[in-house]
Amino acid sequence: MPPFAIAMPQRILFGRGEAQKAPSLIPPFGKRGLIIHGASATRAQWLLDALAAQGIETLALPCATEPTLAILETTLAQARPFQPDWVAAIGGGAALDLGKALAALLPATTHPLDHLEVVGKGLPLQTPPLPFIALPTTAGTGAEATKNAVIGLPDHGRKVSLRDDRMLARLAIVDPALTDHTPRATTLASGLDAITQVIEPYVSSKATPFTDALTAPAIPQGLHALERLMETEDPQARDALAHVSLTGGIALANAGLGAVHGLAGVIGGLTPAPHGAICGALLAPILRLNRAKATGETARRLDEVFQHIAQSLGGAADRAPETLAAWARSAGLPGLTEQGLPASLHAETAKAALSSSSTKGNPVPLGVADLQQALRQAS
């Protein structure tokens, strides 16, 4: 058995009602905290009130869109005078990424670009991050369990990561009740991201026995849950999808991803489309390309994924990618053209994706022509 390492949050709480423990678990981190929430503070107000009742001072700041370098710099300037002891984020993947980046950079004296990958210097953090607490309200990105924060740089047309093992959450509370009644389109996009993030680590060239144990059972669990949620609101399906999202976050932090996310990181810098919707459109074409080139154990794993898709969505296993793509479109997922990526940008996107750390984990080598083919099929 080859050697491997395990990186995950210091403490994870999972289950309905677990979020109510946050007001008692956060104060030991310090008397002053920064809370990042979505566009509205409504979803975070209960936590703000409960902490205030204990004498904890908080500064609440919004994350209305997926974070960019400009948003990060502005929020750092707002938060630094407050001198928080910790950072908590309650919201979707965007809020969690911004909170994670703030926890990493608030103690720093360097510029964010010194630490951002690809477009920056990619230097390690010189100062340990503040404690980070994550409470996801969507089931998709698994950002509560990852060691990176994704930041957009529109001027460069890219999304890149700020990454450090010490950015892992000190406390991650995954309460599926916080995801109940998520709008259908958001559920579809984020759910497809969650599924992608258990499939890609399972077939990744960096997969380990540890990540296999997590991802293998999560693939059918995620497919069944998302199919159910496209039919009706179902608390059990919400629970299952939240578990898959958490599983995917842990898995990708330890086994990497693949070409779906390699392309999505580039496309996300070129269009305002939700990350999960981009991944959802690309998943089937990349699965088909990977299977066409795979042999041995990689082929076996991909065949297993195909079988899970067929068992969940119907159709023949050897046509699973096509079945998945048709099902996602019928559920309302737009193609990449409708999401804002014109065909004229396909070549540029494919070339840029080759340098992504995610693409390097793809189970088989894919070239620019392969990636352009996937972009055409996803459009």
C-alpha positions as CSV (number, residue, x, y, z in Angstrom):
1,M,0.0,0.0,0.0
2,P,1.5,3.4,-1.0
3,P,2.0,6.0,1.8
4,F,-0.7,8.8,2.1
5,A,-1.6,11.6,4.4
6,I,-4.9,12.8,5.8
7,A,-5.9,16.4,6.0
8,M,-9.3,17.4,7.4
9,P,-10.9,19.9,9.8
10,Q,-9.9,19.6,13.4
11,R,-13.5,18.9,14.5
12,I,-16.6,18.1,12.4
13,L,-20.1,18.0,13.6
14,F,-22.7,16.5,11.2
15,G,-26.5,16.2,11.7
16,R,-29.7,18.0,11.9
17,G,-29.8,20.4,14.8
18,E,-26.0,20.5,15.2
19,A,-25.8,24.1,14.2
20,Q,-27.5,25.0,17.5
21,K,-24.3,24.0,19.2
22,A,-22.3,26.8,17.5
23,P,-23.0,29.5,20.1
24,S,-21.5,27.3,22.8
25,L,-18.5,26.1,20.7
26,I,-17.3,29.3,19.2
27,P,-16.6,31.5,22.4
28,P,-13.5,29.5,23.4
29,F,-11.8,30.8,20.2
30,G,-12.0,34.4,21.6
31,K,-14.1,37.3,22.6
32,R,-14.1,39.0,19.2
33,G,-15.1,37.4,16.0
34,L,-15.8,38.2,12.3
35,I,-18.8,36.5,10.8
36,I,-19.1,36.3,7.0
37,H,-22.6,35.6,5.7
38,G,-24.4,35.7,2.3
39,A,-25.9,38.8,0.7
40,S,-28.4,39.1,3.6
41,A,-27.6,38.7,7.2
42,T,-30.9,37.0,7.9
43,R,-29.6,33.5,7.8
44,A,-26.9,34.4,10.3
45,Q,-28.9,36.6,12.7
46,W,-29.7,33.7,15.1
47,L,-25.9,33.1,15.6
48,L,-25.1,36.8,16.0
49,D,-27.8,37.2,18.6
50,A,-26.8,34.0,20.5
51,L,-23.1,35.2,20.6
52,A,-24.1,38.7,21.7
53,A,-26.1,37.2,24.6
54,Q,-22.8,35.7,25.8
55,G,-20.9,38.9,25.6
56,I,-19.1,38.0,22.3
57,E,-18.4,41.0,20.1
58,T,-19.0,40.3,16.4
59,L,-18.6,42.1,13.1
60,A,-20.8,40.8,10.4
61,L,-19.8,41.4,6.7
62,P,-21.6,40.1,3.6
63,C,-20.4,38.0,0.7
64,A,-22.9,38.8,-2.0
65,T,-21.1,37.1,-4.9
66,E,-18.3,34.7,-5.5
67,P,-15.3,36.4,-3.9
68,T,-12.9,38.3,-6.1
69,L,-9.5,39.9,-5.2
70,A,-11.1,43.3,-5.0
71,I,-13.8,42.0,-2.6
72,L,-11.1,40.2,-0.5
73,E,-9.0,43.4,-0.3
74,T,-12.1,45.5,0.6
75,T,-13.2,43.1,3.3
76,L,-9.7,42.8,4.8
77,A,-9.6,46.6,5.1
78,Q,-13.0,46.6,6.9
79,A,-12.1,43.7,9.2
80,R,-8.6,44.6,10.3
81,P,-9.5,47.5,12.6
82,F,-11.8,45.2,14.4
83,Q,-8.9,42.8,15.3
84,P,-11.0,39.6,15.4
85,D,-9.8,36.5,17.3
86,W,-11.5,34.2,14.9
87,V,-13.5,34.1,11.6
88,A,-16.8,32.2,11.1
89,A,-18.6,31.8,7.8
90,I,-22.3,30.8,7.4
91,G,-23.5,30.5,3.9
92,G,-22.7,28.9,0.6
93,G,-19.3,28.0,-0.8
94,A,-18.6,31.7,-1.7
95,A,-19.1,32.9,1.8
96,L,-17.0,30.0,3.2
97,D,-14.2,30.7,0.7
98,L,-14.1,34.4,1.6
99,G,-14.2,33.6,5.3
100,K,-11.4,31.1,4.9
101,A,-9.3,33.6,3.0
102,L,-9.9,36.3,5.6
103,A,-8.9,34.0,8.4
104,A,-5.6,33.3,6.5
105,L,-4.8,36.8,5.6
106,L,-5.9,39.0,8.5
107,P,-2.8,38.2,10.5
108,A,-0.6,38.7,7.4
109,T,1.5,41.7,6.5
110,T,1.9,40.6,2.9
111,H,-0.4,41.3,-0.1
112,P,-2.9,38.6,-1.1
113,L,-1.1,38.2,-4.5
114,D,2.0,37.0,-2.7
115,H,0.0,33.9,-1.8
116,L,-2.4,33.3,-4.7
117,E,-1.6,30.5,-7.1
118,V,-1.1,30.8,-10.9
119,V,-1.4,34.6,-11.1
120,G,0.4,35.4,-7.9
121,K,3.7,34.3,-6.3
122,G,2.1,31.3,-4.6
123,L,4.2,31.8,-1.5
124,P,3.3,30.0,1.8
125,L,1.7,32.0,4.6
126,Q,4.2,33.5,6.9
127,T,1.8,33.8,9.8
128,P,-0.6,31.2,11.0
129,P,-4.3,31.9,10.1
130,L,-6.9,32.8,12.6
131,P,-9.2,30.0,13.7
132,F,-11.9,29.4,11.1
133,I,-15.4,28.0,11.8
134,A,-17.6,26.9,8.9
135,L,-21.4,26.5,8.7
136,P,-22.4,25.6,5.2
137,T,-26.0,26.4,4.1
138,T,-25.7,24.7,0.7
139,A,-24.7,21.2,-0.2
140,G,-22.1,21.4,-2.9
141,T,-18.6,22.8,-2.6
142,G,-17.5,21.0,0.5
143,A,-15.6,24.2,1.3
144,E,-16.0,23.5,5.0
145,A,-13.5,20.7,4.7
146,T,-10.9,22.0,2.2
147,K,-7.6,23.7,2.7
148,N,-8.0,26.3,0.0
149,A,-10.1,29.4,-0.8
150,V,-11.0,30.1,-4.4
151,I,-10.7,33.8,-5.4
152,G,-11.7,35.3,-8.7
153,L,-9.4,37.6,-10.7
154,P,-11.6,39.1,-13.5
155,D,-8.8,41.1,-14.9
156,H,-6.9,37.9,-15.5
157,G,-10.0,35.8,-16.5
158,R,-9.2,33.2,-13.8
159,K,-10.2,31.8,-10.5
160,V,-7.3,30.7,-8.4
161,S,-6.6,29.3,-4.9
162,L,-5.1,30.6,-1.8
163,R,-3.9,27.3,-0.2
164,D,-2.3,26.2,3.0
165,D,-2.8,23.2,5.2
166,R,-3.4,25.5,8.2
167,M,-6.5,26.9,6.5
168,L,-8.5,23.9,7.4
169,A,-11.4,24.7,9.6
170,R,-10.9,24.3,13.3
171,L,-14.6,23.6,13.5
172,A,-17.0,22.6,10.7
173,I,-20.7,22.2,11.5
174,V,-22.6,20.6,8.7
175,D,-26.3,20.8,9.6
176,P,-28.5,19.6,6.7
177,A,-31.4,21.6,8.1
178,L,-29.6,24.8,7.0
179,T,-29.9,23.6,3.4
180,D,-33.7,22.8,3.6
181,H,-35.7,24.5,0.8
182,T,-32.7,25.7,-1.1
183,P,-34.0,26.9,-4.5
184,R,-34.2,24.2,-7.1
185,A,-31.7,25.7,-9.5
186,T,-29.2,26.1,-6.7
187,T,-29.8,22.6,-5.5
188,L,-29.2,21.2,-8.9
189,A,-26.0,23.2,-9.5
190,S,-24.5,22.7,-6.1
191,G,-25.6,19.0,-6.0
192,L,-23.8,18.3,-9.3
193,D,-20.7,20.0,-7.9
194,A,-21.0,17.7,-4.8
195,I,-21.3,14.6,-7.1
196,T,-18.4,15.7,-9.2
197,Q,-16.3,16.1,-6.1
198,V,-16.8,12.5,-5.1
199,I,-16.4,11.2,-8.7
200,E,-13.2,13.1,-9.5
201,P,-11.3,12.1,-6.4
202,Y,-12.4,8.5,-6.8
203,V,-10.9,8.2,-10.3
204,S,-8.1,10.7,-9.6
205,S,-4.5,9.7,-10.2
206,K,-3.9,10.8,-6.6
207,A,-6.7,8.6,-5.0
208,T,-5.8,6.8,-1.8
209,P,-7.3,4.0,0.2
210,F,-8.6,6.6,2.6
211,T,-10.4,8.7,0.0
212,D,-11.7,5.6,-1.8
213,A,-13.4,4.6,1.5
214,L,-15.2,7.9,1.5
215,T,-16.0,8.4,-2.2
216,A,-17.0,5.0,-3.4
217,P,-20.3,4.8,-1.4
218,A,-20.9,8.6,-1.7
219,I,-21.3,8.4,-5.5
220,P,-24.6,6.5,-5.6
221,Q,-25.7,8.3,-2.5
222,G,-25.3,11.7,-4.2
223,L,-26.9,10.6,-7.4
224,H,-30.0,9.2,-5.7
225,A,-30.3,12.2,-3.4
226,L,-30.1,14.8,-6.2
227,E,-32.6,12.9,-8.3
228,R,-35.0,12.8,-5.4
229,L,-34.6,16.6,-4.7
230,M,-35.4,17.4,-8.3
231,E,-38.7,15.7,-7.7
232,T,-39.7,17.0,-4.3
233,E,-38.3,18.6,-1.1
234,D,-37.1,15.7,1.1
235,P,-35.3,16.1,4.4
236,Q,-33.6,12.7,4.0
237,A,-32.3,13.6,0.6
238,R,-31.0,16.9,2.0
239,D,-29.2,15.0,4.7
240,A,-27.7,12.6,2.2
241,L,-26.5,15.4,-0.2
242,A,-25.0,17.4,2.7
243,H,-23.1,14.2,3.7
244,V,-21.9,13.8,0.1
245,S,-20.8,17.4,0.0
246,L,-18.8,17.1,3.2
247,T,-17.3,13.8,1.9
248,G,-16.3,15.5,-1.4
249,G,-14.6,18.3,0.5
250,I,-12.5,15.9,2.5
251,A,-11.7,13.7,-0.5
252,L,-10.6,16.6,-2.8
253,A,-8.4,18.0,0.0
254,N,-6.6,14.6,0.0
255,A,-6.8,13.2,-3.5
256,G,-7.3,16.2,-5.8
257,L,-9.8,16.6,-8.6
258,G,-9.6,16.4,-12.3
259,A,-10.2,18.1,-15.7
260,V,-13.8,19.1,-14.8
261,H,-12.5,21.4,-12.1
262,G,-9.4,22.3,-14.2
263,L,-11.8,23.8,-16.8
264,A,-14.2,25.2,-14.3
265,G,-11.5,27.3,-12.6
266,V,-10.8,29.0,-15.9
267,I,-14.5,29.4,-17.0
268,G,-15.4,30.8,-13.6
269,G,-13.0,33.7,-14.3
270,L,-14.6,34.4,-17.7
271,T,-18.3,34.2,-16.8
272,P,-20.5,34.9,-13.8
273,A,-22.0,31.4,-14.0
274,P,-22.3,29.5,-10.7
275,H,-19.3,27.1,-10.2
276,G,-21.6,24.1,-9.7
277,A,-23.5,24.7,-12.9
278,I,-20.2,24.8,-14.9
279,C,-19.1,21.6,-13.3
280,G,-22.4,20.0,-14.0
281,A,-22.2,20.8,-17.7
282,L,-18.7,19.4,-18.0
283,L,-19.0,16.3,-15.9
284,A,-20.5,14.0,-18.6
285,P,-18.2,15.0,-21.5
286,I,-15.1,14.6,-19.3
287,L,-16.3,11.2,-18.1
288,R,-16.7,10.1,-21.7
289,L,-13.3,11.3,-22.7
290,N,-11.6,9.7,-19.6
291,R,-13.2,6.4,-20.3
292,A,-12.2,6.4,-23.9
293,K,-8.5,6.7,-22.9
294,A,-8.6,4.6,-19.7
295,T,-7.2,1.2,-19.1
296,G,-6.8,-1.2,-16.2
297,E,-7.9,0.0,-12.8
298,T,-8.8,3.4,-14.0
299,A,-11.2,1.9,-16.6
300,R,-12.7,-0.3,-13.9
301,R,-13.3,2.7,-11.6
302,L,-14.9,4.7,-14.5
303,D,-17.1,1.7,-15.4
304,E,-18.2,1.6,-11.8
305,V,-19.2,5.2,-11.9
306,F,-21.1,4.6,-15.2
307,Q,-23.0,1.8,-13.5
308,H,-24.0,4.0,-10.6
309,I,-25.3,6.6,-13.0
310,A,-27.3,4.0,-14.9
311,Q,-28.8,2.6,-11.7
312,S,-29.8,6.0,-10.5
313,L,-31.0,7.7,-13.7
314,G,-31.8,4.7,-16.0
315,G,-30.4,3.7,-19.3
316,A,-27.5,1.4,-20.3
317,A,-24.3,1.7,-18.3
318,D,-22.2,2.2,-21.4
319,R,-24.3,5.3,-22.2
320,A,-24.2,6.7,-18.7
321,P,-22.5,10.1,-19.5
322,E,-25.1,10.8,-22.2
323,T,-27.9,9.8,-19.8
324,L,-26.4,12.1,-17.1
325,A,-26.1,15.0,-19.5
326,A,-29.7,14.6,-20.8
327,W,-31.1,14.3,-17.3
328,A,-29.3,17.5,-16.1
329,R,-30.5,19.5,-19.1
330,S,-34.1,18.2,-18.5
331,A,-33.8,19.3,-14.9
332,G,-32.9,22.8,-16.0
333,L,-29.1,22.9,-16.2
334,P,-28.0,25.3,-18.9
335,G,-25.2,24.5,-21.3
336,L,-21.9,26.5,-21.2
337,T,-23.0,28.8,-24.1
338,E,-26.1,29.9,-22.1
339,Q,-23.9,30.2,-19.0
340,G,-21.8,32.8,-20.9
341,L,-18.9,31.0,-22.5
342,P,-18.8,31.6,-26.3
343,A,-17.2,29.1,-28.6
344,S,-14.6,31.7,-29.5
345,L,-13.1,31.2,-26.0
346,H,-12.9,27.4,-26.1
347,A,-9.3,27.2,-27.3
348,E,-8.1,29.8,-24.8
349,T,-10.0,28.0,-22.0
350,A,-8.6,24.6,-22.8
351,K,-5.0,25.8,-23.0
352,A,-5.3,27.6,-19.7
353,A,-6.9,24.6,-18.0
354,L,-3.8,22.4,-18.7
355,S,-1.8,24.4,-16.1
356,S,-4.4,23.8,-13.4
357,S,-3.5,21.7,-10.4
358,S,-6.9,20.0,-10.8
359,T,-6.2,18.9,-14.3
360,K,-3.0,17.4,-13.2
361,G,-5.0,15.0,-11.0
362,N,-7.1,13.8,-14.0
363,P,-6.9,10.0,-14.3
364,V,-5.7,10.1,-17.9
365,P,-3.7,12.7,-19.8
366,L,-5.9,15.1,-21.8
367,G,-4.6,17.5,-24.4
368,V,-6.0,20.9,-25.6
369,A,-8.0,19.2,-28.4
370,D,-9.6,16.8,-25.9
371,L,-10.6,19.7,-23.6
372,Q,-12.0,21.7,-26.6
373,Q,-14.1,18.6,-27.5
374,A,-15.5,18.5,-23.9
375,L,-16.3,22.2,-24.1
376,R,-18.2,21.8,-27.3
377,Q,-20.2,18.9,-25.9
378,A,-21.0,20.9,-22.8
379,S,-22.2,23.9,-24.7
